[in-house]
Amino acid sequence: MDKFEKPQIICHIEKSVNYSLFDAKWIPCSAKFVVMGSRPRGSGIIQIYEVSSGELNLVKDIERSQPIKCGTFKASSLKDRYLATGDFQGKLNIYNLEDPSIPIYTTVAHDEIINSIDGVAGQNIGCGAPELVTGSRDGSVKVWDPRLKGRPVAVMEPKEGEDRRDCWTVAFGNSYNSEERVVAAGYDNGDVKMFDLKAMAVLWESNLKNGVCSIEFDRKDIPMNKLIATTLESKFYLFDLKTQHPKKGFTYLTEKAHNATVWLVRHLPQNREIFVTCGGGGSLCLWKYNYPKKRKIVDVDGIGRGVVGDLTLLQNTIVSSQPVSSLDWSPDKQGLAVCTAFDQCLRVIITTKLNTF
């Protein structure tokens, strides 16, 4: 690809803050985003910023008793735009950002820190209940319906006496109608598990030999298509989910990137074949997935097996001296993203030429 045809990743705005940043999310249908983290004195913080004329204006500053690790708008409608958060004490809170002083929903979801949260069915009508999934250091993955107070609708955890592994990441997928839904979870020992919520059973599991830092379906609201899992030791795995072989499972490709932990993967909302990975050295890599000519072959036993395509590295850049802890693409403006890093900086990033793919 010609240098001038490549997308460019441009750091548009950079802002230093005096607290640790853990997560950032765009507020849907707005030029605002929310950042979550931990103050030096050990309390939690939620700040809302608005992008205006190339500058960041602080709109709201909310202090909470516990540091906040993660958040999502994905289980709320575009009208409400409620923020669901997971904190260091294992509490799940939902805030109306118009008046965030007291959460509109709160429950002690886990015994330890909530590492990851995801939501589904907020934006889509007819695609099932609005649900949240949380993954925690206590080893459990729980699904919540905010309309049911205080009790999860599903719990996936080890049996009594079994080893409890730290769950680092969770994601929803396969939510294309009101019945189907799966949850993928990644753990510190390299386990990846996919739970079918309709059948309440493990659909598939594998071990990637290194702790799984981030996991994401290319789209939540379509029949399962692709899943990416990123790991420690600079590798990520892309699974083709169209065909599951009874013995070999899903076919996949693996890619080495960043020469450090691959902290995060985020698919572009406007084009599911483009995604970004975020590395431990403060680097971002922008990838495009290319489908194979055939997505399925039949082996000698007459059993179908998936075929995986390949990847093109569109661009890579270093935005920070420290690991990038979160990144969120704007659902409204293609190529606009906000990211946070452990250098206590939040950055608004613009990626050009994405409309040419």
Secondary structure, DSSP 4 states (H G I P E B T S, - for coil): --TTTS--EEEEEEEE-SSEEEEEEEPTTSSEEEEEEE-TTS-EEEEEEEEETTEEEEEEEEEESS-EEEEE-TTS-TTT-PEEEEETTSEEEEE-TTSTTS-SEEEE--SS-EEEEEEESSS-TTS---EEEEEETTS-EEEE-TTS-S--SEEE-PPTTSPPPPEEEEEEE--SSSS--EEEEEETTSEEEEEETTTTEEEEEEE-SS-EEEEEES-SSSS--EEEEEESTTEEEEEE-S--BTTTBS-EEEEE-TTS-EEEEEEETTEEEEEEEEETTSEEEEEEEE--S-SEEE-TTS-EEE---EEEEEEEEE--SS-EEEEEE-SSSTTEEEEEETTTEEEEEEE-SGGG-
